[in-house]
Amino acid sequence: MRGSVQQSSPLKTYQARLLQSTCWPSYFRARHELACCAFTRTPGATYFSGHALVDDAWGVRAIRSRELETSLLDKCVQAWGRRLVHIFDRGFAGSPWIGICLDRALRFLMRWPKDYKLRDAQGNKRKAWQITRGKRSWAQRQVWDGRRKHWFQAGVVAVPVRHPEYEPALWLVGSRPGKGQLPWYLVTTEPIVTEQDAWSIVFAYARRWQIEMTWRYSKSELACESPRLWNWENRLKLLLMVSLVYAFLLTLLNEHAEGLRAWLLRYWCHR
């Protein structure tokens, strides 16, 4: 077994390819800018798309949460442009954030509280649940509930809407999970022409939980919830070290690291 474990050829091969890669600096920088904000459990922290944002509310580095969220959003736009569809939970619903997204011409979908108002096709300002009330579902299908481990019948409907304070056209997609379950109301900039378009919005939002679970296990495996650091400089040092480790782990997703991944999973990560 010792001889098998000491076989480091996959690691050496990967290191050589990594050092020869011309895309490594930009690859690392793009992830470092996001990963450096990713792992913290501090007073005043705010969560944004799976990342924890450090809010140093006691010192000279204090910054408003909305400014930091907007800064991270701009970094995502700069890195990926319109290739990315941004998914926001109900905490971001409202005029300020939807205005920021529309100003940047983003592709996004957002969980919309049922009592928040929108303008329907006739220009009337109504609550989200009132706009979809009485409208027949476009389609129904069996959907797997991964949390409760069972199939259920769900319906979907979509209507064109606008935000009361902004002109760009939006769509309100309603997901109806059946009796006893609360419906989802999703506002999106994606055009909804067919029932498949509507289902794609519903399933995209449903996958947000997998993202949350990914960050949860990442923080657990990197032991980021154990340290208790009060001094900002110590926090920053820890975050930078974790960012370096996490950026390296992300590079293992590349195709040329397949051999190293298999080796690590076989000998070091049996779970």
N, C-alpha and C positions, 0 to 999 in steps of 0.2 A: 504493500500500500504506500509506503514511504516513497518508493521509486516512482509510483504513479503520480503522487501529489507533486513531486519535485519536477515533473515534466513541465517546463515553462516555455516551450516553443510557441504556443498560441499567444502568450503574453508578449514574448519578444517580437513576434511577427506583428502584433497589433501596435506595439510601441514604435516600431520602425515605420509602419504605414502612417501612424499618427504624426510623427515628426516630419515626414515627407509631405504631408497634406498641406496644400496652400490655403485651404479654406478654414484651417483650425483657428487662426486669430479671430476672424469674424464670427465663426461658429461659437467660440467661447464667449466673446463679448456679448453676443445677442442673448445668450442664456444667463450670463453673469448679471446683466442688468435686471433680469427678472428674478433670478434665483436668490440674489442678495437680499431680497425682501420676503423670502418665502417662508423661512422657518423661525418663528418667534411666538412666544406666548407671554406677552407683556401687558401691563395695564395700559389702556388706551388704544390697543391694537384694533384695526379694522380689517375685515376680510374682503378681498376683491378678486373674483374669479379664481379662487383657490389659493391666493397669495395673501399672507399676513403683512399688513403695512405697518411699519414701525412709526409710532406717533410719540416722539420725544416731548411730552407735554410739560416737562419740568426744566428744560434747558434752552440754550440759544438755538438749537437745531429744531425747535418745535415748528410744525407745519400743519396746516389744516388738512383734514382727511380728503376733502374734495379736490384740493390742489394736487395731492399725491396721487389720487385715483386718476385724475386727468392726465398727469404726467406719464403714468404707466400706460394709460390708454394710447397716448401719442406714440410711445415707444412701440407698442404693438402695431399701430398703423404704419409707422415708418418701416418696421421689419417685414410685415406681411401684406400691407395694403388691403385690397378688397378680396384677397384670397381667403380671408378669415371671416367667419360669421361669429359675432360676439353674442354670448348668452348671458343675460343678467337676471338675477332673481328679483323678488318683489322689493327688496331693500333699495333698488335703484329706480323703481318706478316713480314717475313724476316729471314735471316740466323741466327742472334744471338739467337732469342727466339726459333725458331724451333730446333736449335741445343741443347738448354737446355732441351727441351721436349724429344728429341730423346735420349739424354744421360741418361735420367731417365726412359726410356722405358715407357713413358706415353701413355695412350689412349687419343687422342685429335682430335678435328676438328677445323679448322681455316679458317676464311674468307680470301680468297686470292685475292689481286688486279689483275685485268685482264691483266695488263701490266708486272707483275712480272713473271720471267722466271722459268720454270721447265724443267726437262728432260723427254721426252716422252718414249714410249716403245722401240724405236730404238736408244735411247741415244742422240737424238738431243735436243739442248737447244732452247726452244721456249716459247713464251708468253702463258699464260693460255688460252686466248681466241682462239689462233691459234691451240692449241692442240685439243680442242673440236669442232673446226669449221668443218662443213661438215659431222659430225657424227650424225646419226639419234638418236632421243630420244629412250631410252629403253622402256619408257611407258609414258602415259599421263593420267591425272586424274583431277577431279574437286577438287579445293582447296578453303577453306574458308578464305577470307581476313578479319581478325578480326578488323583491323584498318579502312578499308573502308566499311566494312559490306556488302560484296557481294562475290559470287562464281566466280572463274575464272579457265580457262583451263591452266594447267601447264605441262611441260614435264621434264624429268630427264635423264641424261646420266652420265656414269662414265668410266674413263680410268685409267690404272696404270701409275704412274709417280714416279720420284725420284727428290729429291732436288739436284741442281748442286754441292753442297758441302758435301752431306751426302749420304751414301749407303743404309740405310734402305728403304724398299719399302713403297710407299705411294699411295693413290688414290686421283684423282681429280674428284669431283662430281660437275656436272653443273646442276643448276636448271634454267629452262627456263619458266618464268612466262607469256610469251606471248607478243604480239605486243605492243610496247610503254613502256615496262618495262625492266629494266636492269637485266641481268641474274646474279645469284650468282655463284661464283667459290669457292668451299670448299675443302680444303686439309685435309685428315684424315689418321690416322693409322688404322682405322677399316677396315677389309677386306670387299670388296664389291663383292658379288657373284651373288645376285639376284637384281631385281628391287626394292624389298621391303627393302633390305639393303640400297640402294641408297636413297629411300624416307625417311628412318629413320634418315639419316644424315641431309637431308634437314629440316625435321620437328624439329629435335633437335636444329638446329641453329635458326630456327624461334622462338622457345620458349625462346630464350635469352631475348626477349623484355619483357616477363612476369617477368623475374628475375629483370630486370631494374625497372619495375614498382613497384615490391614488395619493392625494396630498396627505391624508391622515396616516396612511401606512408609511409614506416616505419620511414624514417627521418622526414616526415611531422607530423605524429602522435606523435612522441617523441619530437617534437619542436626543432630539432637539427639544423635548419637553421636560427633560430632567434638569438641565442647568438652571440655576437661579442667580441671575446677574442683574445688579442694580446700576452699576456704572456704565455709562453709554459707551465708553471706549472698549470696555470688555465685551459688551454686546456686539459691537461692530467687528471686533476681532473674531468672535465666534461665528458670526454670520459670513464673514469672508472665507473662513476655513471651510464651512459647510458648503458655501457656494462653489468653491474649487472642487470639492469632492463630488457634489451633485452634477456639476458641469461635466466632469469626467465620466460619471455614470451615464449621462445622456449620450455621450459619444459611443457607448456600447450598443446603442440602438442602430448604428450604421451597419450596412450589409457586410462590410469587410471585417467586422468584429464578431461575426457569427461563431467562429471557432472559439474565441475567448469567452463568449457568453456561455456556450455549452460547457466549457471547462470549469468556469466558475460555478455554474449551477450544479454540476456533477460532484465537485469536490468540496465546495464551501457553502452552498446555499441549498441544502436539501429540502427546505420548506417550499 
